[in-house]
Amino acid sequence: MTQYISDSEDTVQYSYTDLLFGNRNEFSLEHRFFNSVSLFSALAACFASITNIALHLDIKLTLFTLFSTVILSGFYFLSRKRKVYKLLVTPFIIYSLIILSTVWFFNAGSEGPVVFVYLVGLVIFVIITEGRNRVIVISFFLLNLILLFVLERKFPNLVTPYESDTIKFYDVAITFLFSFVLIYFVVSILVRSYREEKSFSNLQKDELVFQKKQITDSIQYAKSLQNGLLPDLKMIKRILPNHFLFYKPKDIVSGDFYWIKKVNDVTLIAAADCTGHGVAGAFMSVLGISLLNEIVRRKEIKKANQALEVLRYDLKESLNQTEGDYSNNSGMDIALCVIDYKKKIIEYAGANTPLYLIRDNKLIEYKPTRNPIGITPIEIPFQNNEIEFEPGDVFYLFSDGFTDQFGGDDGKKYRSRRFKHLLLEIHNKPLEIQKDLLDLNLKTWMGRKHEQVDDIMVFGFKP
């Protein structure tokens, strides 16, 4: 019951604050604070007028403070109702200094209560300004105060003294108390607004953390599905004993995928790089793996290039890609090898992805067809390459993630030339050692300055 009452009181209190100074949906924290400053300044001028009348001070001073009440109320109206804020800050500060300077001479100068009001003004000016403007305002404020002291000292007749010590006591005491109360309310509103903003920021942070966790959990689950579609490493080892797979997704899921199947007496190996990376690339990789499985299972494919032609047709049909409409140009680059152990021949066909063969310490590059798997303005038939493999031959399939990685002292791309030299240096090593050397070289190249920019995959094998 007590908690309920407390919550109700807080709700009423905050609704009054929103009513006077605006809520966060309409006004920024700085704008709301300016609303409060302009309102309290108008109230201070009104209170000063009442005090002047009660103490029978100079009629001109009373009229001036009444006039200032109207002007400061105008600032509040424009800021609160018209929702103008930044344009009013400078005029508000200038007029406030004019008020204080005028009251200084009418209200006993340095012996009067204006000194306290100047301190309040300094606090307020510091809060409502920022950056370079704050430095200018503080400097101008101090110069104004110094000028008043100098004028009072050189021209004492300009200052209107108190008629009696009693009036002085009451005026100073009342002004001091009101200034203290004003500072208290201004600071309390500022603190409350800050706490509101902090609470709101914490709430947003919690929501973002929760949403991020949900998204991450979903992507982690997607990763398990993608891993389920990718060939099992033990199965790859059984089909192709002499191989290594260096597979390094940029994100949780990958747009690069590897694929291997044994059909009768031939082994099919593919390495593909789908459009994009992360979730978008992963969707394409799932489609690519599914289509390759379907091609092998249902269709009589005798050549590597025929498999790519069917893959291109099936992918365009699956994505509803039509000629002349290139808005949906998703696809993939892929290298496909068909190993015939009886004939000792490897067939290779590539869509924008080459095949490297190292034989007798020389690297031979088999060029791909410059067409993707997917829609393209000019379709070029995929070329088939037949390679008679020999003992000691090492073949490499890869995506462009390694060669496109930024690093080194100059932050440049790794490039294919450097990649070729690296493979020539390590090709005589055992295949698992080659994988470790690729990983080490990549980490050294990236260093601490550079992040991975794309999915990376290198598949090396000996037939």
C-alpha positions in Angstrom: 0.0 0.0 0.0 2.8 2.4 0.9 4.6 1.5 -2.3 1.5 2.3 -4.3 1.1 5.7 -2.7 4.8 6.5 -3.3 4.5 5.5 -6.9 1.4 7.8 -7.3 3.2 10.7 -5.7 6.1 10.3 -8.0 3.8 10.2 -11.0 2.1 13.4 -10.0 5.4 15.1 -9.4 6.8 14.1 -12.7 3.6 15.1 -14.5 3.9 18.6 -13.0 7.5 18.8 -14.2 6.5 17.7 -17.6 3.7 20.3 -17.6 6.0 23.2 -16.8 9.1 22.2 -18.6 8.1 19.7 -21.2 8.6 15.9 -21.5 11.4 14.1 -23.1 9.4 13.1 -26.1 9.1 16.7 -27.2 12.1 18.4 -25.7 15.8 17.5 -25.2 17.3 17.6 -21.7 19.0 20.9 -22.5 15.8 22.4 -23.8 13.8 21.4 -20.7 16.5 22.9 -18.5 16.3 26.1 -20.4 12.6 26.1 -19.9 13.1 25.8 -16.2 15.7 28.5 -16.1 13.6 31.0 -18.0 10.6 30.3 -15.8 12.5 30.6 -12.6 14.1 33.8 -13.9 10.7 35.3 -14.5 9.6 34.2 -11.1 12.7 35.8 -9.6 12.0 39.1 -11.3 8.4 39.0 -10.1 9.6 38.2 -6.5 12.1 41.1 -6.7 9.2 43.4 -7.7 7.2 42.3 -4.7 10.1 42.8 -2.4 10.8 46.2 -3.8 7.2 47.2 -3.2 7.2 45.8 0.3 10.4 47.6 1.3 9.4 50.8 -0.5 12.5 50.8 -2.7 13.0 53.1 -5.7 9.9 53.1 -7.9 12.1 53.1 -11.1 13.7 49.8 -9.9 10.3 48.3 -9.2 9.0 49.3 -12.7 12.1 47.8 -14.2 11.8 44.5 -12.4 8.1 44.3 -13.4 9.1 45.0 -17.0 11.8 42.3 -16.8 9.2 39.9 -15.5 7.2 40.3 -18.7 10.3 40.0 -20.9 11.6 36.8 -19.1 8.1 35.3 -19.2 8.3 35.9 -23.0 11.5 33.9 -23.1 9.7 31.1 -21.3 6.7 31.2 -23.6 8.8 31.1 -26.8 10.9 28.3 -25.4 8.1 26.2 -23.9 5.2 26.8 -26.3 7.0 27.7 -29.5 9.7 25.1 -28.9 12.5 27.6 -29.8 15.6 27.0 -27.7 19.0 27.6 -29.1 18.2 30.9 -30.7 17.1 32.2 -27.3 20.1 31.4 -25.3 22.3 34.3 -26.3 19.5 37.0 -26.1 18.5 35.5 -22.7 22.1 35.8 -21.3 22.5 39.4 -22.7 19.2 40.6 -21.2 20.0 38.9 -17.9 23.3 40.8 -17.7 21.4 44.0 -18.6 19.0 43.3 -15.7 21.7 42.6 -13.2 23.8 45.7 -14.3 20.8 48.0 -14.0 19.7 46.6 -10.6 23.3 46.9 -9.4 23.1 50.8 -9.6 19.6 51.0 -8.3 20.1 48.6 -5.4 23.2 49.7 -3.5 25.8 48.2 -5.8 28.3 45.8 -4.2 26.7 46.4 -0.8 23.3 45.2 -2.0 22.1 41.7 -2.8 22.9 41.7 -6.5 26.2 40.0 -5.8 24.3 36.9 -4.7 22.1 37.0 -7.8 25.3 37.3 -10.0 26.5 34.0 -8.5 23.2 32.4 -9.3 23.5 33.8 -12.8 27.0 32.4 -13.2 25.8 28.9 -12.3 22.9 29.1 -14.7 25.0 30.5 -17.6 27.5 27.7 -17.1 24.8 25.1 -17.3 22.9 26.4 -20.3 26.0 26.9 -22.5 28.5 24.5 -23.8 31.9 24.3 -25.5 33.3 27.5 -26.9 30.1 29.5 -26.1 30.5 28.7 -22.4 34.1 30.2 -22.4 32.8 33.3 -24.2 29.9 33.7 -21.8 32.0 33.3 -18.6 34.6 35.7 -19.9 31.9 38.3 -20.8 30.3 37.7 -17.4 33.5 38.4 -15.5 34.3 41.5 -17.6 30.8 42.8 -16.9 31.3 42.3 -13.1 34.7 43.9 -13.1 33.3 46.9 -15.1 30.6 47.4 -12.5 33.1 47.4 -9.6 35.3 49.9 -11.5 32.3 52.2 -12.2 31.1 52.0 -8.6 34.5 52.9 -7.4 35.1 55.8 -9.8 31.5 57.2 -9.8 29.9 56.4 -6.4 27.1 58.8 -7.1 25.7 56.4 -9.7 24.8 53.9 -7.0 21.5 54.4 -5.0 22.2 53.6 -1.4 19.7 52.1 1.1 17.6 54.5 3.2 18.4 52.6 6.3 20.3 49.6 7.7 17.0 47.8 8.4 15.9 47.9 4.8 19.3 46.8 3.7 19.2 43.8 6.1 15.7 42.7 4.9 16.6 43.2 1.3 19.9 41.3 1.5 18.4 38.5 3.7 15.3 38.0 1.5 17.3 38.0 -1.7 19.9 35.6 -0.3 17.2 33.2 0.8 15.4 33.4 -2.5 18.6 32.9 -4.4 19.4 29.8 -2.3 15.9 28.4 -2.9 16.2 29.2 -6.7 19.6 27.4 -6.9 18.1 24.5 -5.0 15.2 24.1 -7.4 17.3 24.6 -10.5 19.9 22.1 -9.4 17.2 19.6 -8.2 15.4 19.8 -11.5 18.7 19.3 -13.3 19.6 16.3 -11.1 16.1 14.8 -11.6 16.3 15.3 -15.4 19.7 13.7 -15.4 18.4 10.7 -13.4 15.4 10.4 -15.8 17.8 10.5 -18.8 20.1 8.0 -17.1 17.2 5.7 -16.2 15.9 6.0 -19.7 19.3 5.3 -21.2 19.7 2.2 -18.9 16.4 1.0 -20.0 17.4 1.4 -23.7 20.7 -0.3 -23.0 18.9 -3.2 -21.3 16.6 -3.5 -24.3 19.5 -3.4 -26.7 21.4 -6.1 -24.7 18.2 -8.2 -24.7 17.7 -7.8 -28.5 21.4 -8.4 -29.2 21.2 -11.6 -27.1 18.1 -12.7 -29.0 19.7 -12.0 -32.4 23.0 -13.6 -31.3 21.2 -16.7 -30.1 19.3 -16.9 -33.4 22.5 -16.6 -35.4 24.2 -19.2 -33.2 21.3 -21.5 -34.0 21.7 -20.7 -37.7 25.3 -21.6 -37.3 24.5 -25.0 -36.0 22.1 -25.5 -39.0 24.8 -24.3 -41.4 27.4 -26.6 -39.8 24.9 -29.4 -40.2 24.7 -28.8 -43.9 28.5 -28.5 -44.4 30.3 -31.8 -44.9 31.5 -33.5 -41.7 35.2 -33.2 -41.3 35.5 -37.0 -40.5 33.6 -37.7 -43.7 35.9 -35.5 -45.7 38.9 -37.3 -44.2 37.4 -40.6 -45.2 36.8 -39.5 -48.8 39.9 -37.4 -49.2 42.6 -38.5 -46.7 45.2 -36.0 -47.8 43.7 -32.5 -47.3 43.5 -29.5 -45.0 40.7 -27.0 -44.5 41.5 -23.5 -43.3 38.0 -22.0 -42.6 37.7 -18.7 -40.9 34.3 -17.0 -41.0 34.2 -13.2 -40.5 31.0 -13.4 -38.4 29.3 -16.3 -36.6 27.9 -17.7 -39.8 29.7 -17.6 -43.1 29.1 -16.8 -46.8 31.9 -19.2 -47.8 31.2 -22.9 -47.9 33.0 -26.1 -48.9 31.4 -29.1 -50.3 32.5 -32.7 -51.1 30.7 -35.8 -52.4 31.7 -39.2 -53.6 29.6 -40.5 -56.5 30.5 -43.9 -57.8 34.2 -43.7 -58.7 34.6 -39.9 -58.7 35.0 -37.4 -56.0 33.5 -33.9 -56.3 35.0 -31.0 -54.4 33.8 -27.4 -54.4 34.8 -24.2 -52.6 32.4 -21.3 -53.0 32.2 -17.6 -52.0 28.6 -16.3 -51.8 27.5 -12.7 -52.1 28.0 -11.0 -48.8 29.0 -12.4 -45.5 27.3 -13.0 -42.2 23.6 -13.8 -42.3 23.1 -12.8 -45.9 26.0 -14.9 -47.1 24.9 -17.8 -44.9 21.5 -17.9 -46.6 23.1 -18.1 -50.0 25.5 -20.8 -48.8 22.6 -22.9 -47.6 20.9 -22.5 -51.0 24.2 -23.4 -52.8 24.8 -26.5 -50.7 21.2 -27.7 -51.2 21.4 -27.1 -55.0 24.7 -29.0 -55.3 23.3 -31.9 -53.4 20.2 -31.9 -55.6 22.3 -31.7 -58.8 24.3 -34.7 -57.7 21.3 -36.7 -56.5 18.9 -36.2 -59.4 20.8 -35.2 -62.5 23.2 -37.0 -64.7 26.2 -34.7 -64.7 29.3 -35.9 -66.5 31.5 -32.8 -66.6 32.5 -30.1 -64.0 31.4 -27.3 -66.3 28.0 -29.0 -66.9 27.5 -29.0 -63.1 28.2 -25.2 -62.9 25.8 -24.6 -65.8 23.0 -26.5 -64.0 23.9 -24.8 -60.8 23.6 -21.3 -62.4 20.2 -22.2 -64.0 18.8 -23.7 -60.7 20.0 -20.7 -58.6 18.5 -18.1 -60.9 15.2 -20.1 -60.9 15.3 -20.4 -57.1 15.9 -16.6 -56.6 13.4 -15.6 -59.4 16.2 -13.8 -61.3 15.0 -12.7 -64.7 16.9 -11.3 -67.6 17.1 -7.5 -67.6 16.3 -7.2 -63.9 19.6 -6.9 -62.0 18.1 -5.6 -58.8 18.5 -9.1 -57.2 22.0 -10.0 -58.3 22.8 -12.3 -55.5 24.9 -15.3 -56.4 28.3 -16.9 -55.8 31.8 -17.6 -57.1 32.8 -21.2 -57.0 35.5 -23.6 -58.1 34.5 -27.2 -58.7 36.8 -30.2 -59.1 35.9 -33.7 -60.2 38.5 -36.3 -59.3 38.5 -39.5 -61.4 41.0 -41.8 -59.8 40.8 -44.5 -62.5 41.7 -42.1 -65.2 44.0 -40.1 -62.9 42.3 -36.9 -64.1 40.9 -33.9 -62.3 38.3 -31.9 -64.1 38.1 -28.2 -63.0 35.6 -25.5 -63.8 35.5 -22.2 -62.1 33.1 -19.2 -61.8 35.4 -16.3 -61.0 37.4 -18.6 -58.7 40.8 -20.1 -60.0 42.5 -23.4 -59.1 46.2 -23.5 -58.1 48.3 -26.5 -58.8 51.9 -26.7 -57.4 54.0 -29.3 -59.3 57.8 -29.5 -59.2 58.0 -26.3 -57.1 56.1 -24.4 -59.8 52.7 -22.9 -59.4 50.3 -23.4 -62.2 47.1 -21.3 -62.2 44.0 -22.5 -64.0 41.9 -19.5 -64.9 38.2 -19.4 -64.2 35.4 -18.3 -66.5 34.7 -14.6 -65.7 31.1 -15.2 -64.8 29.3 -15.7 -61.5 26.8 -18.3 -60.5 23.7 -16.1 -60.8 22.3 -13.5 -63.2 24.8 -11.5 -65.3 24.4 -9.2 -68.3 26.5 -11.5 -70.6 26.5 -15.2 -69.8 29.6 -17.0 -70.9 29.6 -20.8 -71.0 31.8 -22.3 -68.2 35.0 -23.8 -69.5 36.2 -27.3 -68.5 39.8 -28.1 -67.7 41.2 -31.6 -67.6 44.4 -32.1 -65.6 46.3 -35.3 -65.4 47.5 -35.4 -61.8 50.9 -36.8 -60.7 52.4 -38.0 -57.4 53.3 -34.9 -55.3 50.8 -32.6 -56.9 49.1 -30.2 -54.4 45.9 -28.4 -55.4 44.4 -25.4 -53.7 40.8 -24.1 -53.8 40.1 -20.8 -52.0 37.8 -17.8 -51.6 39.1 -14.3 -52.1 39.0 -13.5 -48.3 42.7 -14.3 -47.8 43.9 -12.2 -50.7 41.6 -9.3 -50.0 42.6 -9.0 -46.3 44.1 -5.6 -45.3 47.3 -5.6 -43.2 51.1 -5.1 -43.2 52.7 -1.8 -42.4 50.9 0.1 -45.2 47.5 -1.4 -44.6 47.3 -2.8 -48.1 45.6 -5.9 -49.4 47.4 -9.2 -49.3 46.9 -9.8 -53.0 47.2 -13.0 -55.1 50.9 -12.5 -55.9 51.9 -12.6 -52.2 49.5 -15.5 -51.7 51.1 -17.5 -54.4 54.6 -17.0 -52.9 53.3 -18.1 -49.6 51.9 -21.4 -51.1 55.1 -22.0 -52.9 57.0 -21.6 -49.6 54.8 -24.0 -47.6 53.6 -26.6 -50.2 56.2 -29.2 -49.3 55.1 -29.2 -45.6 52.6 -31.7 -44.3 49.0 -30.5 -45.1 48.0 -29.9 -41.5 51.2 -27.9 -41.0 50.3 -25.8 -44.1 47.0 -24.9 -42.4 48.8 -23.7 -39.3 51.3 -21.7 -41.4 48.4 -20.0 -43.3 46.8 -19.1 -40.0 50.1 -17.7 -38.5 50.9 -15.8 -41.7 47.4 -14.2 -41.7 47.6 -13.2 -38.1 51.0 -11.7 -38.6 49.7 -9.8 -41.7 46.7 -8.4 -39.9 48.6 -7.5 -36.6 46.6 -5.6 -34.1 45.6 -2.7 -36.4 43.4 -4.6 -38.8 40.2 -6.6 -38.5 39.1 -9.4 -40.7 37.1 -8.0 -43.6 35.6 -11.1 -45.2 35.1 -14.8 -44.8 38.3 -16.8 -45.4 38.6 -20.3 -46.8 41.5 -22.3 -48.2 41.1 -25.9 -49.1 44.3 -27.8 -50.0 44.5 -31.4 -51.1 46.5 -34.1 -52.7 44.6 -36.6 -55.0 
